[in-house]
Amino acid sequence: MSTFNFGVSALQRLNASVTRFQQMAQALMQMLRVCLPGQVVAFYPDTQTVDVQITTTEYFWFGQSDGVQLPGIAMQTQAEPLPLLSGIPIQIPNGGGLNLTFPITAGDECIVLFADTPLWAWFESGGLNIKPFDQRRHSLSDGIAVFGVRSQPRKLTNYSTASAQLRTDDGQTLVDIKSGQITVTALTVNVNATNATISATSSITIGAHTKIDGHSFLSHQHTGVMAGGSDTGPVDPLGP
């Protein structure tokens, strides 16, 4: 009975080193992408996609002849950058017709997740039972950009451990929510509404500089004031 199988002897197969199998497994894993950190190069709000540069470089594995009829596998000594990933869909937190959006800009950090199957047929048409273009898995071509993970040089200062916040990086403008309390901090707060109602079961407190329709609430003037028990007139449009 032949001791050879496709040019490899039984002895060679039995004597294959653990290192060789580890190298082969590593070479196979080289084709499998799961999650990598990236930095935004460009944002396209119309399509909600980004161009992303992966921020880590990689050592790539390759085959070489080892003189025993079985291709060897070795690692490059020089790490290389991955190509620019173009048109990556972004994650938008949403549900029930409501969405939370952010003004993504170049330089923002993100994590790129790589899908089990090709994304583009689904991304272009949506729906169910979408047939993929091919059989690739965890490819660099099928990334989704997820925002929120930050490197230490970009970490937030004064991170709240007692509330949820929607805030700027510097923390100077924020909406702070915790049990029984909402606090809005900003230089300017604009409310645009057809109707606005503020109800309080106890009290409403406003500051001394509050204005209503451009007029000071505490120091405004009235027109048509009459002596006796008559009511005063409306707020003077020329008043302070």
C-alpha beads as a LAMMPS data file, in Angstrom:
LAMMPS data file: protein, C-alpha beads

240 atoms
239 bonds

1 atom types
1 bond types

-500.0 500.0 xlo xhi
-500.0 500.0 ylo yhi
-500.0 500.0 zlo zhi

Masses

1 110.0

Atoms # bond

1 1 1 0.000 0.000 0.000
2 1 1 1.355 3.382 -0.910
3 1 1 2.580 5.502 1.950
4 1 1 2.046 8.645 -0.118
5 1 1 -1.075 10.753 -0.448
6 1 1 -0.856 13.629 -2.901
7 1 1 2.921 13.809 -2.512
8 1 1 2.974 13.743 1.299
9 1 1 4.146 10.599 3.064
10 1 1 2.419 9.144 6.102
11 1 1 5.618 9.719 8.062
12 1 1 5.647 13.370 7.114
13 1 1 2.040 13.716 8.151
14 1 1 2.676 12.026 11.499
15 1 1 5.764 14.108 12.144
16 1 1 4.136 17.425 11.278
17 1 1 5.014 19.815 14.048
18 1 1 2.535 21.597 16.262
19 1 1 4.086 24.822 15.062
20 1 1 3.216 23.978 11.461
21 1 1 -0.453 23.414 12.340
22 1 1 -0.494 26.630 14.325
23 1 1 0.922 28.473 11.321
24 1 1 -1.672 26.942 9.002
25 1 1 -4.478 27.891 11.387
26 1 1 -3.114 31.426 11.573
27 1 1 -2.991 31.654 7.780
28 1 1 -6.647 30.604 7.560
29 1 1 -7.616 33.107 10.240
30 1 1 -5.869 35.791 8.188
31 1 1 -8.827 35.650 5.808
32 1 1 -11.370 36.043 8.628
33 1 1 -12.275 39.586 9.765
34 1 1 -14.342 40.280 12.868
35 1 1 -13.734 43.715 14.392
36 1 1 -11.123 46.451 13.885
37 1 1 -10.709 50.063 15.091
38 1 1 -10.944 52.749 12.432
39 1 1 -10.902 56.489 11.819
40 1 1 -13.340 58.347 9.566
41 1 1 -11.861 59.887 6.436
42 1 1 -15.145 61.145 4.947
43 1 1 -18.855 61.097 5.884
44 1 1 -21.724 61.038 3.355
45 1 1 -24.955 62.116 5.102
46 1 1 -27.167 61.395 2.067
47 1 1 -26.296 57.684 2.104
48 1 1 -25.310 57.493 5.799
49 1 1 -21.985 55.891 4.888
50 1 1 -18.359 56.643 5.709
51 1 1 -14.907 56.040 4.289
52 1 1 -12.788 54.526 7.053
53 1 1 -9.084 53.914 7.474
54 1 1 -8.333 51.005 9.779
55 1 1 -5.985 52.408 12.418
56 1 1 -3.965 49.260 13.124
57 1 1 -1.483 47.644 10.748
58 1 1 -1.101 43.883 10.237
59 1 1 1.547 41.229 9.786
60 1 1 0.426 39.066 6.868
61 1 1 1.125 35.343 6.524
62 1 1 2.278 33.825 3.232
63 1 1 3.423 30.469 1.827
64 1 1 6.996 29.533 0.976
65 1 1 8.758 26.318 -0.076
66 1 1 10.197 24.373 2.843
67 1 1 11.772 21.555 0.859
68 1 1 9.512 18.791 2.188
69 1 1 6.828 18.930 -0.523
70 1 1 4.410 20.808 1.764
71 1 1 4.233 24.609 1.355
72 1 1 5.496 26.369 4.446
73 1 1 3.876 29.375 6.049
74 1 1 5.708 32.365 7.465
75 1 1 4.876 35.817 8.729
76 1 1 6.041 39.075 7.218
77 1 1 8.533 41.003 9.288
78 1 1 7.027 44.364 8.293
79 1 1 3.475 45.270 9.343
80 1 1 1.399 46.831 6.563
81 1 1 -1.689 49.080 6.623
82 1 1 -5.020 47.808 5.353
83 1 1 -6.648 49.529 2.361
84 1 1 -9.169 52.358 2.781
85 1 1 -12.672 50.976 3.334
86 1 1 -15.100 52.980 1.206
87 1 1 -18.849 53.451 1.588
88 1 1 -19.222 51.670 4.918
89 1 1 -22.776 51.837 6.380
90 1 1 -23.005 53.509 9.784
91 1 1 -25.026 52.381 12.767
92 1 1 -27.889 54.764 13.674
93 1 1 -29.561 54.027 17.034
94 1 1 -33.287 53.901 16.290
95 1 1 -36.598 52.204 16.912
96 1 1 -40.321 52.863 16.509
97 1 1 -39.763 55.642 13.982
98 1 1 -37.382 57.575 16.274
99 1 1 -33.681 58.072 15.579
100 1 1 -30.589 59.397 17.335
101 1 1 -28.158 61.006 14.887
102 1 1 -24.713 62.558 15.287
103 1 1 -22.758 64.984 13.048
104 1 1 -19.982 62.546 12.114
105 1 1 -16.798 64.278 10.987
106 1 1 -13.411 63.269 9.587
107 1 1 -11.139 62.072 12.375
108 1 1 -13.917 60.494 14.463
109 1 1 -13.048 57.065 15.816
110 1 1 -15.188 53.991 15.256
111 1 1 -15.206 50.218 15.339
112 1 1 -15.780 48.342 12.068
113 1 1 -17.670 45.047 12.364
114 1 1 -17.443 42.601 9.453
115 1 1 -20.602 40.718 8.491
116 1 1 -20.902 36.938 8.183
117 1 1 -22.190 37.275 4.601
118 1 1 -22.026 39.972 1.891
119 1 1 -23.992 43.095 2.880
120 1 1 -24.478 45.011 -0.321
121 1 1 -27.515 43.265 -1.788
122 1 1 -29.365 43.897 1.471
123 1 1 -27.964 47.410 1.928
124 1 1 -29.165 48.481 -1.501
125 1 1 -32.657 46.946 -1.390
126 1 1 -33.527 45.991 2.207
127 1 1 -36.193 43.370 2.822
128 1 1 -36.005 39.650 3.615
129 1 1 -34.369 36.579 2.058
130 1 1 -31.784 38.649 0.192
131 1 1 -29.498 36.458 -1.912
132 1 1 -25.806 37.367 -1.431
133 1 1 -23.593 38.125 -4.419
134 1 1 -21.061 35.446 -3.459
135 1 1 -19.936 33.186 -0.619
136 1 1 -17.368 35.415 1.046
137 1 1 -17.485 35.643 4.834
138 1 1 -16.175 38.336 7.213
139 1 1 -14.681 40.240 4.295
140 1 1 -13.129 43.714 4.406
141 1 1 -15.817 44.594 1.850
142 1 1 -18.645 44.004 4.345
143 1 1 -17.991 46.353 7.237
144 1 1 -20.415 48.297 9.432
145 1 1 -19.111 51.373 11.288
146 1 1 -20.176 51.582 14.934
147 1 1 -19.360 54.754 16.863
148 1 1 -18.713 55.120 20.580
149 1 1 -15.440 53.344 21.359
150 1 1 -12.657 55.857 21.967
151 1 1 -8.900 55.635 22.329
152 1 1 -7.355 56.992 25.539
153 1 1 -6.095 60.260 23.951
154 1 1 -9.732 61.013 23.009
155 1 1 -11.383 59.907 26.253
156 1 1 -14.089 62.119 27.781
157 1 1 -13.330 64.218 30.843
158 1 1 -15.719 64.406 33.810
159 1 1 -17.585 61.245 32.804
160 1 1 -20.811 61.081 34.821
161 1 1 -21.220 57.953 36.944
162 1 1 -24.637 59.012 38.310
163 1 1 -26.631 59.958 35.197
164 1 1 -27.079 59.525 31.456
165 1 1 -25.860 62.425 29.342
166 1 1 -26.061 63.716 25.800
167 1 1 -23.046 66.037 25.819
168 1 1 -20.305 67.728 23.870
169 1 1 -16.744 66.451 24.158
170 1 1 -15.801 69.317 26.486
171 1 1 -18.893 68.793 28.668
172 1 1 -19.891 72.474 28.483
173 1 1 -23.209 71.702 26.794
174 1 1 -25.250 68.732 27.942
175 1 1 -28.584 67.170 28.762
176 1 1 -28.282 65.241 32.025
177 1 1 -30.894 62.648 33.008
178 1 1 -31.157 60.766 36.269
179 1 1 -33.967 59.440 38.410
180 1 1 -36.500 62.250 38.966
181 1 1 -34.412 64.989 37.366
182 1 1 -33.440 66.399 33.952
183 1 1 -30.846 69.168 33.714
184 1 1 -30.058 71.122 30.538
185 1 1 -26.811 73.102 30.499
186 1 1 -26.057 75.395 27.549
187 1 1 -25.295 78.994 26.619
188 1 1 -28.465 79.102 24.501
189 1 1 -31.548 76.865 24.551
190 1 1 -34.026 77.201 21.668
191 1 1 -37.483 75.602 21.696
192 1 1 -39.415 75.687 18.417
193 1 1 -43.019 74.512 18.698
194 1 1 -46.534 75.365 17.571
195 1 1 -47.701 74.803 21.140
196 1 1 -45.569 74.454 24.260
197 1 1 -46.905 73.494 27.689
198 1 1 -45.017 73.543 30.969
199 1 1 -46.846 72.005 33.915
200 1 1 -45.595 71.736 37.485
201 1 1 -47.496 70.413 40.513
202 1 1 -45.410 72.485 42.919
203 1 1 -43.602 75.495 41.474
204 1 1 -41.882 76.937 38.419
205 1 1 -38.752 79.048 38.977
206 1 1 -37.435 81.442 36.348
207 1 1 -34.389 83.701 36.455
208 1 1 -34.321 87.482 36.824
209 1 1 -33.294 87.958 33.182
210 1 1 -36.180 85.955 31.696
211 1 1 -37.781 87.510 28.614
212 1 1 -41.162 86.750 27.046
213 1 1 -41.517 87.692 23.374
214 1 1 -38.383 89.794 23.771
215 1 1 -39.582 91.723 26.835
216 1 1 -38.177 91.486 30.351
217 1 1 -40.573 89.584 32.608
218 1 1 -39.691 91.424 35.842
219 1 1 -39.060 94.983 34.637
220 1 1 -41.557 95.347 31.780
221 1 1 -43.949 98.347 31.501
222 1 1 -47.719 98.431 30.932
223 1 1 -49.700 100.908 28.814
224 1 1 -53.087 102.478 29.555
225 1 1 -52.751 102.380 33.344
226 1 1 -55.780 103.959 35.064
227 1 1 -56.277 104.990 38.681
228 1 1 -58.584 103.005 40.916
229 1 1 -59.472 99.342 40.606
230 1 1 -59.167 99.016 36.824
231 1 1 -56.860 96.424 35.248
232 1 1 -53.616 97.533 33.667
233 1 1 -53.087 97.410 29.925
234 1 1 -50.951 94.965 27.963
235 1 1 -47.162 94.897 28.011
236 1 1 -45.712 97.970 26.299
237 1 1 -44.104 96.714 23.043
238 1 1 -41.567 99.530 23.411
239 1 1 -40.711 98.621 26.973
240 1 1 -37.464 96.998 28.093

Bonds

1 1 1 2
2 1 2 3
3 1 3 4
4 1 4 5
5 1 5 6
6 1 6 7
7 1 7 8
8 1 8 9
9 1 9 10
10 1 10 11
11 1 11 12
12 1 12 13
13 1 13 14
14 1 14 15
15 1 15 16
16 1 16 17
17 1 17 18
18 1 18 19
19 1 19 20
20 1 20 21
21 1 21 22
22 1 22 23
23 1 23 24
24 1 24 25
25 1 25 26
26 1 26 27
27 1 27 28
28 1 28 29
29 1 29 30
30 1 30 31
31 1 31 32
32 1 32 33
33 1 33 34
34 1 34 35
35 1 35 36
36 1 36 37
37 1 37 38
38 1 38 39
39 1 39 40
40 1 40 41
41 1 41 42
42 1 42 43
43 1 43 44
44 1 44 45
45 1 45 46
46 1 46 47
47 1 47 48
48 1 48 49
49 1 49 50
50 1 50 51
51 1 51 52
52 1 52 53
53 1 53 54
54 1 54 55
55 1 55 56
56 1 56 57
57 1 57 58
58 1 58 59
59 1 59 60
60 1 60 61
61 1 61 62
62 1 62 63
63 1 63 64
64 1 64 65
65 1 65 66
66 1 66 67
67 1 67 68
68 1 68 69
69 1 69 70
70 1 70 71
71 1 71 72
72 1 72 73
73 1 73 74
74 1 74 75
75 1 75 76
76 1 76 77
77 1 77 78
78 1 78 79
79 1 79 80
80 1 80 81
81 1 81 82
82 1 82 83
83 1 83 84
84 1 84 85
85 1 85 86
86 1 86 87
87 1 87 88
88 1 88 89
89 1 89 90
90 1 90 91
91 1 91 92
92 1 92 93
93 1 93 94
94 1 94 95
95 1 95 96
96 1 96 97
97 1 97 98
98 1 98 99
99 1 99 100
100 1 100 101
101 1 101 102
102 1 102 103
103 1 103 104
104 1 104 105
105 1 105 106
106 1 106 107
107 1 107 108
108 1 108 109
109 1 109 110
110 1 110 111
111 1 111 112
112 1 112 113
113 1 113 114
114 1 114 115
115 1 115 116
116 1 116 117
117 1 117 118
118 1 118 119
119 1 119 120
120 1 120 121
121 1 121 122
122 1 122 123
123 1 123 124
124 1 124 125
125 1 125 126
126 1 126 127
127 1 127 128
128 1 128 129
129 1 129 130
130 1 130 131
131 1 131 132
132 1 132 133
133 1 133 134
134 1 134 135
135 1 135 136
136 1 136 137
137 1 137 138
138 1 138 139
139 1 139 140
140 1 140 141
141 1 141 142
142 1 142 143
143 1 143 144
144 1 144 145
145 1 145 146
146 1 146 147
147 1 147 148
148 1 148 149
149 1 149 150
150 1 150 151
151 1 151 152
152 1 152 153
153 1 153 154
154 1 154 155
155 1 155 156
156 1 156 157
157 1 157 158
158 1 158 159
159 1 159 160
160 1 160 161
161 1 161 162
162 1 162 163
163 1 163 164
164 1 164 165
165 1 165 166
166 1 166 167
167 1 167 168
168 1 168 169
169 1 169 170
170 1 170 171
171 1 171 172
172 1 172 173
173 1 173 174
174 1 174 175
175 1 175 176
176 1 176 177
177 1 177 178
178 1 178 179
179 1 179 180
180 1 180 181
181 1 181 182
182 1 182 183
183 1 183 184
184 1 184 185
185 1 185 186
186 1 186 187
187 1 187 188
188 1 188 189
189 1 189 190
190 1 190 191
191 1 191 192
192 1 192 193
193 1 193 194
194 1 194 195
195 1 195 196
196 1 196 197
197 1 197 198
198 1 198 199
199 1 199 200
200 1 200 201
201 1 201 202
202 1 202 203
203 1 203 204
204 1 204 205
205 1 205 206
206 1 206 207
207 1 207 208
208 1 208 209
209 1 209 210
210 1 210 211
211 1 211 212
212 1 212 213
213 1 213 214
214 1 214 215
215 1 215 216
216 1 216 217
217 1 217 218
218 1 218 219
219 1 219 220
220 1 220 221
221 1 221 222
222 1 222 223
223 1 223 224
224 1 224 225
225 1 225 226
226 1 226 227
227 1 227 228
228 1 228 229
229 1 229 230
230 1 230 231
231 1 231 232
232 1 232 233
233 1 233 234
234 1 234 235
235 1 235 236
236 1 236 237
237 1 237 238
238 1 238 239
239 1 239 240
